[in-house]
Amino acid sequence: MPTQGNSKSGSNRGFASMDEKKQKEIASKGGKASHAKGTGHEFSSSEAVEAGRKGGLVTQERRANMNNNAANNTNPNTSNTETHNR
């Protein structure tokens, strides 16, 4: 069975297997329907500020962790025993 506009192998079922244009079309319909029904959500400026703050904090934490790993000369994807046995 041919795939729907993607180069991925595997199952040809579900939302993730659709080409990007089709996904956007379906998602857009869902968003329009929820807003028409009155259940759609729009961020207020204060909610957007809070979301941005949280994202910034996560980024800072990740950078700090990467810097700590580099300073300790450890690979976060290997255990200490793997590092010492090389």
N, CA, C and O atoms as a Maestro MAE file, in Angstrom:
{
 s_m_m2io_version
 :::
 2.0.0
}

f_m_ct {
 s_m_title
 :::
 protein
 m_atom[344] {
  # First column is atom index #
  i_m_mmod_type
  r_m_x_coord
  r_m_y_coord
  r_m_z_coord
  i_m_residue_number
  s_m_chain_name
  s_m_pdb_residue_name
  s_m_pdb_atom_name
  i_m_atomic_number
  :::
  1 25 0.856 -1.187 0.000 1 A "MET " " N  " 7
  2 3 0.000 0.000 0.000 1 A "MET " " CA " 6
  3 2 0.899 1.247 0.000 1 A "MET " " C  " 6
  4 15 1.794 1.324 0.841 1 A "MET " " O  " 8
  5 25 0.712 2.208 -0.882 2 A "PRO " " N  " 7
  6 3 1.561 3.401 -0.927 2 A "PRO " " CA " 6
  7 2 1.302 4.321 0.262 2 A "PRO " " C  " 6
  8 15 0.206 4.354 0.820 2 A "PRO " " O  " 8
  9 25 2.339 5.066 0.631 3 A "THR " " N  " 7
  10 3 2.173 6.017 1.727 3 A "THR " " CA " 6
  11 2 1.539 7.295 1.213 3 A "THR " " C  " 6
  12 15 1.508 7.540 0.007 3 A "THR " " O  " 8
  13 25 1.035 8.107 2.124 4 A "GLN " " N  " 7
  14 3 0.326 9.335 1.756 4 A "GLN " " CA " 6
  15 2 1.249 10.540 1.786 4 A "GLN " " C  " 6
  16 15 1.100 11.405 2.649 4 A "GLN " " O  " 8
  17 25 2.194 10.615 0.866 5 A "GLY " " N  " 7
  18 3 3.015 11.804 0.750 5 A "GLY " " CA " 6
  19 2 4.135 11.921 1.759 5 A "GLY " " C  " 6
  20 15 4.697 13.003 1.929 5 A "GLY " " O  " 8
  21 25 4.475 10.831 2.436 6 A "ASN " " N  " 7
  22 3 5.608 10.896 3.343 6 A "ASN " " CA " 6
  23 2 6.597 9.811 2.990 6 A "ASN " " C  " 6
  24 15 6.244 8.842 2.318 6 A "ASN " " O  " 8
  25 25 7.826 9.959 3.434 7 A "SER " " N  " 7
  26 3 8.864 8.997 3.105 7 A "SER " " CA " 6
  27 2 9.090 8.005 4.237 7 A "SER " " C  " 6
  28 15 10.029 7.211 4.175 7 A "SER " " O  " 8
  29 25 8.251 8.030 5.271 8 A "LYS " " N  " 7
  30 3 8.384 7.131 6.395 8 A "LYS " " CA " 6
  31 2 7.880 5.752 6.006 8 A "LYS " " C  " 6
  32 15 6.925 5.621 5.240 8 A "LYS " " O  " 8
  33 25 8.521 4.736 6.535 9 A "SER " " N  " 7
  34 3 8.019 3.395 6.328 9 A "SER " " CA " 6
  35 2 7.146 3.023 7.516 9 A "SER " " C  " 6
  36 15 7.153 3.707 8.539 9 A "SER " " O  " 8
  37 25 6.409 1.958 7.380 10 A "GLY " " N  " 7
  38 3 5.591 1.502 8.491 10 A "GLY " " CA " 6
  39 2 4.122 1.688 8.206 10 A "GLY " " C  " 6
  40 15 3.692 1.697 7.052 10 A "GLY " " O  " 8
  41 25 3.361 1.834 9.261 11 A "SER " " N  " 7
  42 3 1.918 1.907 9.173 11 A "SER " " CA " 6
  43 2 1.461 3.125 8.384 11 A "SER " " C  " 6
  44 15 2.060 4.197 8.464 11 A "SER " " O  " 8
  45 25 0.409 2.942 7.634 12 A "ASN " " N  " 7
  46 3 -0.176 4.018 6.838 12 A "ASN " " CA " 6
  47 2 -1.478 4.471 7.494 12 A "ASN " " C  " 6
  48 15 -2.392 4.933 6.811 12 A "ASN " " O  " 8
  49 25 -1.562 4.339 8.820 13 A "ARG " " N  " 7
  50 3 -2.777 4.680 9.531 13 A "ARG " " CA " 6
  51 2 -2.511 5.811 10.503 13 A "ARG " " C  " 6
  52 15 -1.390 5.981 10.983 13 A "ARG " " O  " 8
  53 25 -3.547 6.582 10.789 14 A "GLY " " N  " 7
  54 3 -3.477 7.586 11.835 14 A "GLY " " CA " 6
  55 2 -3.011 8.941 11.374 14 A "GLY " " C  " 6
  56 15 -2.531 9.128 10.256 14 A "GLY " " O  " 8
  57 25 -3.174 9.884 12.289 15 A "PHE " " N  " 7
  58 3 -2.881 11.289 12.033 15 A "PHE " " CA " 6
  59 2 -1.409 11.517 11.706 15 A "PHE " " C  " 6
  60 15 -1.086 12.293 10.806 15 A "PHE " " O  " 8
  61 25 -0.523 10.851 12.426 16 A "ALA " " N  " 7
  62 3 0.918 11.075 12.255 16 A "ALA " " CA " 6
  63 2 1.423 10.590 10.904 16 A "ALA " " C  " 6
  64 15 2.447 11.075 10.422 16 A "ALA " " O  " 8
  65 25 0.730 9.649 10.287 17 A "SER " " N  " 7
  66 3 1.188 9.134 9.001 17 A "SER " " CA " 6
  67 2 0.730 10.001 7.829 17 A "SER " " C  " 6
  68 15 1.185 9.798 6.702 17 A "SER " " O  " 8
  69 25 -0.161 10.960 8.075 18 A "MET " " N  " 7
  70 3 -0.663 11.836 7.016 18 A "MET " " CA " 6
  71 2 0.390 12.864 6.627 18 A "MET " " C  " 6
  72 15 1.278 13.196 7.413 18 A "MET " " O  " 8
  73 25 0.276 13.357 5.409 19 A "ASP " " N  " 7
  74 3 1.196 14.423 5.026 19 A "ASP " " CA " 6
  75 2 0.842 15.694 5.801 19 A "ASP " " C  " 6
  76 15 -0.279 15.859 6.282 19 A "ASP " " O  " 8
  77 25 1.815 16.572 5.905 20 A "GLU " " N  " 7
  78 3 1.693 17.757 6.752 20 A "GLU " " CA " 6
  79 2 0.521 18.648 6.344 20 A "GLU " " C  " 6
  80 15 -0.151 19.216 7.205 20 A "GLU " " O  " 8
  81 25 0.274 18.773 5.064 21 A "LYS " " N  " 7
  82 3 -0.827 19.628 4.585 21 A "LYS " " CA " 6
  83 2 -2.180 19.105 5.077 21 A "LYS " " C  " 6
  84 15 -3.036 19.878 5.505 21 A "LYS " " O  " 8
  85 25 -2.356 17.791 5.011 22 A "LYS " " N  " 7
  86 3 -3.606 17.174 5.457 22 A "LYS " " CA " 6
  87 2 -3.776 17.332 6.967 22 A "LYS " " C  " 6
  88 15 -4.883 17.597 7.436 22 A "LYS " " O  " 8
  89 25 -2.686 17.173 7.740 23 A "GLN " " N  " 7
  90 3 -2.742 17.357 9.190 23 A "GLN " " CA " 6
  91 2 -3.182 18.771 9.539 23 A "GLN " " C  " 6
  92 15 -4.046 18.963 10.394 23 A "GLN " " O  " 8
  93 25 -2.588 19.759 8.880 24 A "LYS " " N  " 7
  94 3 -2.940 21.159 9.152 24 A "LYS " " CA " 6
  95 2 -4.398 21.437 8.812 24 A "LYS " " C  " 6
  96 15 -5.083 22.170 9.526 24 A "LYS " " O  " 8
  97 25 -4.859 20.856 7.734 25 A "GLU " " N  " 7
  98 3 -6.256 21.047 7.319 25 A "GLU " " CA " 6
  99 2 -7.217 20.514 8.382 25 A "GLU " " C  " 6
  100 15 -8.186 21.182 8.740 25 A "GLU " " O  " 8
  101 25 -6.946 19.318 8.878 26 A "ILE " " N  " 7
  102 3 -7.811 18.709 9.898 26 A "ILE " " CA " 6
  103 2 -7.729 19.484 11.211 26 A "ILE " " C  " 6
  104 15 -8.755 19.729 11.846 26 A "ILE " " O  " 8
  105 25 -6.528 19.870 11.622 27 A "ALA " " N  " 7
  106 3 -6.361 20.614 12.867 27 A "ALA " " CA " 6
  107 2 -7.058 21.965 12.794 27 A "ALA " " C  " 6
  108 15 -7.648 22.420 13.773 27 A "ALA " " O  " 8
  109 25 -6.989 22.598 11.642 28 A "SER " " N  " 7
  110 3 -7.641 23.892 11.462 28 A "SER " " CA " 6
  111 2 -9.160 23.759 11.611 28 A "SER " " C  " 6
  112 15 -9.808 24.600 12.233 28 A "SER " " O  " 8
  113 25 -9.711 22.706 11.039 29 A "LYS " " N  " 7
  114 3 -11.157 22.478 11.165 29 A "LYS " " CA " 6
  115 2 -11.543 22.286 12.627 29 A "LYS " " C  " 6
  116 15 -12.570 22.799 13.073 29 A "LYS " " O  " 8
  117 25 -10.717 21.545 13.376 30 A "GLY " " N  " 7
  118 3 -11.012 21.315 14.791 30 A "GLY " " CA " 6
  119 2 -10.967 22.601 15.595 30 A "GLY " " C  " 6
  120 15 -11.815 22.831 16.457 30 A "GLY " " O  " 8
  121 25 -9.973 23.442 15.312 31 A "GLY " " N  " 7
  122 3 -9.868 24.714 16.021 31 A "GLY " " CA " 6
  123 2 -11.035 25.635 15.722 31 A "GLY " " C  " 6
  124 15 -11.581 26.276 16.620 31 A "GLY " " O  " 8
  125 25 -11.411 25.697 14.459 32 A "LYS " " N  " 7
  126 3 -12.547 26.552 14.074 32 A "LYS " " CA " 6
  127 2 -13.837 26.053 14.711 32 A "LYS " " C  " 6
  128 15 -14.661 26.851 15.159 32 A "LYS " " O  " 8
  129 25 -14.014 24.741 14.751 33 A "ALA " " N  " 7
  130 3 -15.235 24.169 15.329 33 A "ALA " " CA " 6
  131 2 -15.313 24.445 16.830 33 A "ALA " " C  " 6
  132 15 -16.383 24.769 17.344 33 A "ALA " " O  " 8
  133 25 -14.182 24.320 17.540 34 A "SER " " N  " 7
  134 3 -14.216 24.538 18.985 34 A "SER " " CA " 6
  135 2 -14.507 25.996 19.312 34 A "SER " " C  " 6
  136 15 -15.216 26.287 20.276 34 A "SER " " O  " 8
  137 25 -13.967 26.909 18.521 35 A "HIS " " N  " 7
  138 3 -14.244 28.328 18.773 35 A "HIS " " CA " 6
  139 2 -15.698 28.673 18.413 35 A "HIS " " C  " 6
  140 15 -16.332 29.480 19.094 35 A "HIS " " O  " 8
  141 25 -16.211 28.074 17.364 36 A "ALA " " N  " 7
  142 3 -17.610 28.313 16.994 36 A "ALA " " CA " 6
  143 2 -18.554 27.789 18.077 36 A "ALA " " C  " 6
  144 15 -19.609 28.370 18.334 36 A "ALA " " O  " 8
  145 25 -18.158 26.690 18.700 37 A "LYS " " N  " 7
  146 3 -18.960 26.090 19.765 37 A "LYS " " CA " 6
  147 2 -18.825 26.874 21.079 37 A "LYS " " C  " 6
  148 15 -19.656 26.746 21.978 37 A "LYS " " O  " 8
  149 25 -17.776 27.678 21.172 38 A "GLY " " N  " 7
  150 3 -17.563 28.453 22.387 38 A "GLY " " CA " 6
  151 2 -16.652 27.784 23.391 38 A "GLY " " C  " 6
  152 15 -16.516 28.261 24.518 38 A "GLY " " O  " 8
  153 25 -16.024 26.682 23.001 39 A "THR " " N  " 7
  154 3 -15.148 25.967 23.926 39 A "THR " " CA " 6
  155 2 -13.670 26.137 23.590 39 A "THR " " C  " 6
  156 15 -12.809 25.565 24.258 39 A "THR " " O  " 8
  157 25 -13.381 26.914 22.567 40 A "GLY " " N  " 7
  158 3 -11.988 27.157 22.187 40 A "GLY " " CA " 6
  159 2 -11.297 28.055 23.201 40 A "GLY " " C  " 6
  160 15 -11.945 28.851 23.880 40 A "GLY " " O  " 8
  161 25 -9.972 27.924 23.300 41 A "HIS " " N  " 7
  162 3 -9.223 28.717 24.276 41 A "HIS " " CA " 6
  163 2 -8.285 29.670 23.554 41 A "HIS " " C  " 6
  164 15 -7.592 29.285 22.612 41 A "HIS " " O  " 8
  165 25 -8.272 30.907 24.001 42 A "GLU " " N  " 7
  166 3 -7.311 31.891 23.512 42 A "GLU " " CA " 6
  167 2 -6.526 32.385 24.712 42 A "GLU " " C  " 6
  168 15 -7.098 32.740 25.743 42 A "GLU " " O  " 8
  169 25 -5.196 32.405 24.566 43 A "PHE " " N  " 7
  170 3 -4.347 32.863 25.659 43 A "PHE " " CA " 6
  171 2 -4.541 34.349 25.901 43 A "PHE " " C  " 6
  172 15 -4.562 35.143 24.960 43 A "PHE " " O  " 8
  173 25 -4.681 34.718 27.162 44 A "SER " " N  " 7
  174 3 -4.650 36.131 27.534 44 A "SER " " CA " 6
  175 2 -3.182 36.537 27.585 44 A "SER " " C  " 6
  176 15 -2.302 35.677 27.568 44 A "SER " " O  " 8
  177 25 -2.913 37.825 27.645 45 A "SER " " N  " 7
  178 3 -1.520 38.257 27.687 45 A "SER " " CA " 6
  179 2 -0.825 37.755 28.949 45 A "SER " " C  " 6
  180 15 0.360 37.423 28.903 45 A "SER " " O  " 8
  181 25 -1.534 37.693 30.067 46 A "SER " " N  " 7
  182 3 -0.909 37.210 31.302 46 A "SER " " CA " 6
  183 2 -0.597 35.718 31.212 46 A "SER " " C  " 6
  184 15 0.430 35.271 31.724 46 A "SER " " O  " 8
  185 25 -1.474 34.939 30.565 47 A "GLU " " N  " 7
  186 3 -1.195 33.513 30.380 47 A "GLU " " CA " 6
  187 2 0.001 33.313 29.456 47 A "GLU " " C  " 6
  188 15 0.822 32.423 29.683 47 A "GLU " " O  " 8
  189 25 0.100 34.126 28.431 48 A "ALA " " N  " 7
  190 3 1.223 34.028 27.505 48 A "ALA " " CA " 6
  191 2 2.533 34.376 28.199 48 A "ALA " " C  " 6
  192 15 3.552 33.726 27.962 48 A "ALA " " O  " 8
  193 25 2.514 35.389 29.050 49 A "VAL " " N  " 7
  194 3 3.713 35.771 29.803 49 A "VAL " " CA " 6
  195 2 4.145 34.615 30.706 49 A "VAL " " C  " 6
  196 15 5.329 34.282 30.770 49 A "VAL " " O  " 8
  197 25 3.199 34.014 31.390 50 A "GLU " " N  " 7
  198 3 3.501 32.895 32.294 50 A "GLU " " CA " 6
  199 2 4.057 31.701 31.516 50 A "GLU " " C  " 6
  200 15 5.012 31.066 31.965 50 A "GLU " " O  " 8
  201 25 3.479 31.391 30.368 51 A "ALA " " N  " 7
  202 3 3.981 30.281 29.547 51 A "ALA " " CA " 6
  203 2 5.403 30.565 29.070 51 A "ALA " " C  " 6
  204 15 6.245 29.667 29.079 51 A "ALA " " O  " 8
  205 25 5.675 31.776 28.662 52 A "GLY " " N  " 7
  206 3 7.020 32.150 28.234 52 A "GLY " " CA " 6
  207 2 8.020 32.071 29.368 52 A "GLY " " C  " 6
  208 15 9.161 31.657 29.163 52 A "GLY " " O  " 8
  209 25 7.607 32.460 30.552 53 A "ARG " " N  " 7
  210 3 8.487 32.397 31.722 53 A "ARG " " CA " 6
  211 2 8.851 30.949 32.031 53 A "ARG " " C  " 6
  212 15 10.013 30.633 32.289 53 A "ARG " " O  " 8
  213 25 7.856 30.077 32.003 54 A "LYS " " N  " 7
  214 3 8.103 28.663 32.282 54 A "LYS " " CA " 6
  215 2 9.036 28.058 31.234 54 A "LYS " " C  " 6
  216 15 9.939 27.291 31.569 54 A "LYS " " O  " 8
  217 25 8.819 28.399 29.987 55 A "GLY " " N  " 7
  218 3 9.695 27.900 28.924 55 A "GLY " " CA " 6
  219 2 11.122 28.378 29.101 55 A "GLY " " C  " 6
  220 15 12.066 27.623 28.867 55 A "GLY " " O  " 8
  221 25 11.287 29.622 29.512 56 A "GLY " " N  " 7
  222 3 12.618 30.160 29.757 56 A "GLY " " CA " 6
  223 2 13.318 29.458 30.897 56 A "GLY " " C  " 6
  224 15 14.522 29.213 30.834 56 A "GLY " " O  " 8
  225 25 12.568 29.131 31.944 57 A "LEU " " N  " 7
  226 3 13.156 28.426 33.087 57 A "LEU " " CA " 6
  227 2 13.635 27.035 32.689 57 A "LEU " " C  " 6
  228 15 14.707 26.599 33.109 57 A "LEU " " O  " 8
  229 25 12.841 26.340 31.879 58 A "VAL " " N  " 7
  230 3 13.228 25.008 31.432 58 A "VAL " " CA " 6
  231 2 14.505 25.087 30.594 58 A "VAL " " C  " 6
  232 15 15.403 24.257 30.738 58 A "VAL " " O  " 8
  233 25 14.578 26.079 29.732 59 A "THR " " N  " 7
  234 3 15.767 26.252 28.906 59 A "THR " " CA " 6
  235 2 16.994 26.514 29.766 59 A "THR " " C  " 6
  236 15 18.058 25.947 29.520 59 A "THR " " O  " 8
  237 25 16.854 27.360 30.764 60 A "GLN " " N  " 7
  238 3 17.975 27.637 31.668 60 A "GLN " " CA " 6
  239 2 18.438 26.373 32.380 60 A "GLN " " C  " 6
  240 15 19.638 26.127 32.502 60 A "GLN " " O  " 8
  241 25 17.487 25.574 32.849 61 A "GLU " " N  " 7
  242 3 17.831 24.339 33.552 61 A "GLU " " CA " 6
  243 2 18.566 23.372 32.629 61 A "GLU " " C  " 6
  244 15 19.544 22.748 33.039 61 A "GLU " " O  " 8
  245 25 18.106 23.244 31.397 62 A "ARG " " N  " 7
  246 3 18.766 22.344 30.446 62 A "ARG " " CA " 6
  247 2 20.187 22.818 30.155 62 A "ARG " " C  " 6
  248 15 21.113 22.008 30.104 62 A "ARG " " O  " 8
  249 25 20.361 24.103 29.967 63 A "ARG " " N  " 7
  250 3 21.702 24.623 29.704 63 A "ARG " " CA " 6
  251 2 22.618 24.400 30.896 63 A "ARG " " C  " 6
  252 15 23.785 24.044 30.735 63 A "ARG " " O  " 8
  253 25 22.086 24.611 32.090 64 A "ALA " " N  " 7
  254 3 22.888 24.390 33.293 64 A "ALA " " CA " 6
  255 2 23.300 22.925 33.388 64 A "ALA " " C  " 6
  256 15 24.445 22.624 33.727 64 A "ALA " " O  " 8
  257 25 22.384 22.020 33.095 65 A "ASN " " N  " 7
  258 3 22.696 20.593 33.131 65 A "ASN " " CA " 6
  259 2 23.729 20.226 32.083 65 A "ASN " " C  " 6
  260 15 24.624 19.424 32.350 65 A "ASN " " O  " 8
  261 25 23.619 20.801 30.896 66 A "MET " " N  " 7
  262 3 24.607 20.526 29.843 66 A "MET " " CA " 6
  263 2 25.972 21.048 30.250 66 A "MET " " C  " 6
  264 15 26.982 20.380 30.028 66 A "MET " " O  " 8
  265 25 26.015 22.228 30.839 67 A "ASN " " N  " 7
  266 3 27.284 22.794 31.287 67 A "ASN " " CA " 6
  267 2 27.893 21.959 32.409 67 A "ASN " " C  " 6
  268 15 29.106 21.753 32.438 67 A "ASN " " O  " 8
  269 25 27.070 21.481 33.323 68 A "ASN " " N  " 7
  270 3 27.566 20.628 34.405 68 A "ASN " " CA " 6
  271 2 28.126 19.328 33.861 68 A "ASN " " C  " 6
  272 15 29.165 18.854 34.321 68 A "ASN " " O  " 8
  273 25 27.439 18.744 32.876 69 A "ASN " " N  " 7
  274 3 27.916 17.497 32.277 69 A "ASN " " CA " 6
  275 2 29.233 17.726 31.554 69 A "ASN " " C  " 6
  276 15 30.127 16.883 31.624 69 A "ASN " " O  " 8
  277 25 29.368 18.840 30.867 70 A "ALA " " N  " 7
  278 3 30.609 19.146 30.156 70 A "ALA " " CA " 6
  279 2 31.740 19.377 31.154 70 A "ALA " " C  " 6
  280 15 32.865 18.939 30.917 70 A "ALA " " O  " 8
  281 25 31.464 20.049 32.253 71 A "ALA " " N  " 7
  282 3 32.481 20.322 33.265 71 A "ALA " " CA " 6
  283 2 32.947 19.032 33.938 71 A "ALA " " C  " 6
  284 15 34.117 18.896 34.298 71 A "ALA " " O  " 8
  285 25 32.022 18.093 34.103 72 A "ASN " " N  " 7
  286 3 32.363 16.808 34.720 72 A "ASN " " CA " 6
  287 2 32.911 15.812 33.703 72 A "ASN " " C  " 6
  288 15 33.329 14.711 34.062 72 A "ASN " " O  " 8
  289 25 32.906 16.208 32.433 73 A "ASN " " N  " 7
  290 3 33.388 15.377 31.333 73 A "ASN " " CA " 6
  291 2 32.675 14.033 31.301 73 A "ASN " " C  " 6
  292 15 33.298 12.991 31.097 73 A "ASN " " O  " 8
  293 25 31.371 14.067 31.505 74 A "THR " " N  " 7
  294 3 30.577 12.854 31.451 74 A "THR " " CA " 6
  295 2 29.583 12.955 30.335 74 A "THR " " C  " 6
  296 15 29.127 14.042 29.979 74 A "THR " " O  " 8
  297 25 29.253 11.823 29.789 75 A "ASN " " N  " 7
  298 3 28.239 11.738 28.752 75 A "ASN " " CA " 6
  299 2 26.937 11.347 29.430 75 A "ASN " " C  " 6
  300 15 26.885 10.289 30.057 75 A "ASN " " O  " 8
  301 25 25.887 12.148 29.333 76 A "PRO " " N  " 7
  302 3 24.638 11.825 30.032 76 A "PRO " " CA " 6
  303 2 23.987 10.551 29.510 76 A "PRO " " C  " 6
  304 15 23.091 10.010 30.158 76 A "PRO " " O  " 8
  305 25 24.424 10.057 28.340 77 A "ASN " " N  " 7
  306 3 23.816 8.861 27.761 77 A "ASN " " CA " 6
  307 2 24.546 7.583 28.165 77 A "ASN " " C  " 6
  308 15 24.148 6.494 27.750 77 A "ASN " " O  " 8
  309 25 25.599 7.692 28.962 78 A "THR " " N  " 7
  310 3 26.317 6.506 29.412 78 A "THR " " CA " 6
  311 2 26.405 6.506 30.922 78 A "THR " " C  " 6
  312 15 26.333 7.553 31.566 78 A "THR " " O  " 8
  313 25 26.562 5.328 31.472 79 A "SER " " N  " 7
  314 3 26.704 5.242 32.926 79 A "SER " " CA " 6
  315 2 28.155 5.505 33.301 79 A "SER " " C  " 6
  316 15 29.028 5.500 32.434 79 A "SER " " O  " 8
  317 25 28.418 5.733 34.569 80 A "ASN " " N  " 7
  318 3 29.781 5.969 35.040 80 A "ASN " " CA " 6
  319 2 30.681 4.781 34.782 80 A "ASN " " C  " 6
  320 15 31.865 4.961 34.496 80 A "ASN " " O  " 8
  321 25 30.146 3.555 34.876 81 A "THR " " N  " 7
  322 3 30.977 2.378 34.642 81 A "THR " " CA " 6
  323 2 31.417 2.311 33.184 81 A "THR " " C  " 6
  324 15 32.542 1.902 32.895 81 A "THR " " O  " 8
  325 25 30.556 2.702 32.278 82 A "GLU " " N  " 7
  326 3 30.930 2.717 30.860 82 A "GLU " " CA " 6
  327 2 32.023 3.751 30.615 82 A "GLU " " C  " 6
  328 15 32.952 3.499 29.848 82 A "GLU " " O  " 8
  329 25 31.923 4.898 31.253 83 A "THR " " N  " 7
  330 3 32.897 5.946 31.066 83 A "THR " " CA " 6
  331 2 34.257 5.510 31.609 83 A "THR " " C  " 6
  332 15 35.280 5.768 30.975 83 A "THR " " O  " 8
  333 25 34.288 4.850 32.777 84 A "HIS " " N  " 7
  334 3 35.537 4.456 33.405 84 A "HIS " " CA " 6
  335 2 36.186 3.251 32.730 84 A "HIS " " C  " 6
  336 15 37.400 3.072 32.836 84 A "HIS " " O  " 8
  337 25 35.414 2.431 32.047 85 A "ASN " " N  " 7
  338 3 35.955 1.224 31.425 85 A "ASN " " CA " 6
  339 2 36.571 1.475 30.053 85 A "ASN " " C  " 6
  340 15 37.106 0.543 29.452 85 A "ASN " " O  " 8
  341 25 36.516 2.660 29.556 86 A "ARG " " N  " 7
  342 3 37.045 2.934 28.208 86 A "ARG " " CA " 6
  343 2 38.531 3.022 28.197 86 A "ARG " " C  " 6
  344 15 39.128 3.246 27.144 86 A "ARG " " O  " 8
  :::
 }
 m_bond[343] {
  # First column is bond index #
  i_m_from
  i_m_to
  i_m_order
  :::
  1 1 2 1
  2 2 3 1
  3 3 4 2
  4 3 5 1
  5 5 6 1
  6 6 7 1
  7 7 8 2
  8 7 9 1
  9 9 10 1
  10 10 11 1
  11 11 12 2
  12 11 13 1
  13 13 14 1
  14 14 15 1
  15 15 16 2
  16 15 17 1
  17 17 18 1
  18 18 19 1
  19 19 20 2
  20 19 21 1
  21 21 22 1
  22 22 23 1
  23 23 24 2
  24 23 25 1
  25 25 26 1
  26 26 27 1
  27 27 28 2
  28 27 29 1
  29 29 30 1
  30 30 31 1
  31 31 32 2
  32 31 33 1
  33 33 34 1
  34 34 35 1
  35 35 36 2
  36 35 37 1
  37 37 38 1
  38 38 39 1
  39 39 40 2
  40 39 41 1
  41 41 42 1
  42 42 43 1
  43 43 44 2
  44 43 45 1
  45 45 46 1
  46 46 47 1
  47 47 48 2
  48 47 49 1
  49 49 50 1
  50 50 51 1
  51 51 52 2
  52 51 53 1
  53 53 54 1
  54 54 55 1
  55 55 56 2
  56 55 57 1
  57 57 58 1
  58 58 59 1
  59 59 60 2
  60 59 61 1
  61 61 62 1
  62 62 63 1
  63 63 64 2
  64 63 65 1
  65 65 66 1
  66 66 67 1
  67 67 68 2
  68 67 69 1
  69 69 70 1
  70 70 71 1
  71 71 72 2
  72 71 73 1
  73 73 74 1
  74 74 75 1
  75 75 76 2
  76 75 77 1
  77 77 78 1
  78 78 79 1
  79 79 80 2
  80 79 81 1
  81 81 82 1
  82 82 83 1
  83 83 84 2
  84 83 85 1
  85 85 86 1
  86 86 87 1
  87 87 88 2
  88 87 89 1
  89 89 90 1
  90 90 91 1
  91 91 92 2
  92 91 93 1
  93 93 94 1
  94 94 95 1
  95 95 96 2
  96 95 97 1
  97 97 98 1
  98 98 99 1
  99 99 100 2
  100 99 101 1
  101 101 102 1
  102 102 103 1
  103 103 104 2
  104 103 105 1
  105 105 106 1
  106 106 107 1
  107 107 108 2
  108 107 109 1
  109 109 110 1
  110 110 111 1
  111 111 112 2
  112 111 113 1
  113 113 114 1
  114 114 115 1
  115 115 116 2
  116 115 117 1
  117 117 118 1
  118 118 119 1
  119 119 120 2
  120 119 121 1
  121 121 122 1
  122 122 123 1
  123 123 124 2
  124 123 125 1
  125 125 126 1
  126 126 127 1
  127 127 128 2
  128 127 129 1
  129 129 130 1
  130 130 131 1
  131 131 132 2
  132 131 133 1
  133 133 134 1
  134 134 135 1
  135 135 136 2
  136 135 137 1
  137 137 138 1
  138 138 139 1
  139 139 140 2
  140 139 141 1
  141 141 142 1
  142 142 143 1
  143 143 144 2
  144 143 145 1
  145 145 146 1
  146 146 147 1
  147 147 148 2
  148 147 149 1
  149 149 150 1
  150 150 151 1
  151 151 152 2
  152 151 153 1
  153 153 154 1
  154 154 155 1
  155 155 156 2
  156 155 157 1
  157 157 158 1
  158 158 159 1
  159 159 160 2
  160 159 161 1
  161 161 162 1
  162 162 163 1
  163 163 164 2
  164 163 165 1
  165 165 166 1
  166 166 167 1
  167 167 168 2
  168 167 169 1
  169 169 170 1
  170 170 171 1
  171 171 172 2
  172 171 173 1
  173 173 174 1
  174 174 175 1
  175 175 176 2
  176 175 177 1
  177 177 178 1
  178 178 179 1
  179 179 180 2
  180 179 181 1
  181 181 182 1
  182 182 183 1
  183 183 184 2
  184 183 185 1
  185 185 186 1
  186 186 187 1
  187 187 188 2
  188 187 189 1
  189 189 190 1
  190 190 191 1
  191 191 192 2
  192 191 193 1
  193 193 194 1
  194 194 195 1
  195 195 196 2
  196 195 197 1
  197 197 198 1
  198 198 199 1
  199 199 200 2
  200 199 201 1
  201 201 202 1
  202 202 203 1
  203 203 204 2
  204 203 205 1
  205 205 206 1
  206 206 207 1
  207 207 208 2
  208 207 209 1
  209 209 210 1
  210 210 211 1
  211 211 212 2
  212 211 213 1
  213 213 214 1
  214 214 215 1
  215 215 216 2
  216 215 217 1
  217 217 218 1
  218 218 219 1
  219 219 220 2
  220 219 221 1
  221 221 222 1
  222 222 223 1
  223 223 224 2
  224 223 225 1
  225 225 226 1
  226 226 227 1
  227 227 228 2
  228 227 229 1
  229 229 230 1
  230 230 231 1
  231 231 232 2
  232 231 233 1
  233 233 234 1
  234 234 235 1
  235 235 236 2
  236 235 237 1
  237 237 238 1
  238 238 239 1
  239 239 240 2
  240 239 241 1
  241 241 242 1
  242 242 243 1
  243 243 244 2
  244 243 245 1
  245 245 246 1
  246 246 247 1
  247 247 248 2
  248 247 249 1
  249 249 250 1
  250 250 251 1
  251 251 252 2
  252 251 253 1
  253 253 254 1
  254 254 255 1
  255 255 256 2
  256 255 257 1
  257 257 258 1
  258 258 259 1
  259 259 260 2
  260 259 261 1
  261 261 262 1
  262 262 263 1
  263 263 264 2
  264 263 265 1
  265 265 266 1
  266 266 267 1
  267 267 268 2
  268 267 269 1
  269 269 270 1
  270 270 271 1
  271 271 272 2
  272 271 273 1
  273 273 274 1
  274 274 275 1
  275 275 276 2
  276 275 277 1
  277 277 278 1
  278 278 279 1
  279 279 280 2
  280 279 281 1
  281 281 282 1
  282 282 283 1
  283 283 284 2
  284 283 285 1
  285 285 286 1
  286 286 287 1
  287 287 288 2
  288 287 289 1
  289 289 290 1
  290 290 291 1
  291 291 292 2
  292 291 293 1
  293 293 294 1
  294 294 295 1
  295 295 296 2
  296 295 297 1
  297 297 298 1
  298 298 299 1
  299 299 300 2
  300 299 301 1
  301 301 302 1
  302 302 303 1
  303 303 304 2
  304 303 305 1
  305 305 306 1
  306 306 307 1
  307 307 308 2
  308 307 309 1
  309 309 310 1
  310 310 311 1
  311 311 312 2
  312 311 313 1
  313 313 314 1
  314 314 315 1
  315 315 316 2
  316 315 317 1
  317 317 318 1
  318 318 319 1
  319 319 320 2
  320 319 321 1
  321 321 322 1
  322 322 323 1
  323 323 324 2
  324 323 325 1
  325 325 326 1
  326 326 327 1
  327 327 328 2
  328 327 329 1
  329 329 330 1
  330 330 331 1
  331 331 332 2
  332 331 333 1
  333 333 334 1
  334 334 335 1
  335 335 336 2
  336 335 337 1
  337 337 338 1
  338 338 339 1
  339 339 340 2
  340 339 341 1
  341 341 342 1
  342 342 343 1
  343 343 344 2
  :::
 }
}
